[in-house]
Amino acid sequence: MDNRSRRVRRAYFRIMTDTPRPPYRHRGALTRFVDRHRRALAALFTAAALVAAVLAVRPPPPATVEVLVAARDLDASGPLAAGDLVPASLPASAAPRGAVDPGTATAGRTLNAPVRRGEVITDARLSTTPALPYGDDLVAVPVRVADPGAVSLLSPGDRVDVLAARGRDEFAPARAGPASEVVGDRPVLAVPPEADHGGEGGALILIAASPQEARELAGRAADSRLSITIRS
């Protein structure tokens, strides 16, 4: 290639490189998008910054606790059934002292006063029966035992069998016979002190029994002498 050809090519290259490029021809799609919408993007970023600032200075939400509330208006005429109480969330600062936890077994327990729908149930609202730790279907039954000495050996938590025997009658000696078991393996809930016996014969104990057993004990106490055997 001679010198003249080289000079022509250099001149052509200089002309081409000095020509202004059409706008956006070689720019990427993202760059073109930003150029076209820079005002809207600036407004969006400003709003995001304001929201972030508000969230940074806003206090955290208050801690909440789960409680039991009345699902409907309830009276105190009968035991609670499944669905009478439902869980609800409350701010910890608004939950009353003694609020019942949703994990608490409440079926079969009774209220000591009527409650309105939505009212938070506290331990003060629930009546606590002495027999509850031994079963939801048990009741506390007072039993007057003929032998105070046997009762003096008992403590709450002991387990006893209650026996009934008809007393000797000079007019009907044939009525006397071996004692029969009325209830067996029943826990002793309490042993009232001697001063609480009310002046009647024997000694009083409080045991846990089913409602049917309570009726049987009441019937036997009317015409028999009750005694106990101690299991533990």
Sequence and secondary structure as in RCSB ss.txt:
>XXXX:A:sequence
MDNRSRRVRRAYFRIMTDTPRPPYRHRGALTRFVDRHRRALAALFTAAALVAAVLAVRPPPPATVEVLVAARDLD
ASGPLAAGDLVPASLPASAAPRGAVDPGTATAGRTLNAPVRRGEVITDARLSTTPALPYGDDLVAVPVRVADPGA
VSLLSPGDRVDVLAARGRDEFAPARAGPASEVVGDRPVLAVPPEADHGGEGGALILIAASPQEARELAGRAADSR
LSITIRS
>XXXX:A:secstr
  HHHHHHHHHHHHHHHHS   TTSSS HHHHHHHHTHHHHHHHHHHHHHHHHHHHHS     EEEEEEESS B 
SSS   TTSEEEEEEETTTS TTB  TTS  TT EESS B TT B BTTTEE  TTGGG TT EEEEEEES HHH
HTT  TT EEEEEEE    TT GGG    EEEEEEEEEEE   GGGGTT SSEEEEEEE HHHHHHHHHHHHHSE
EEEEE  
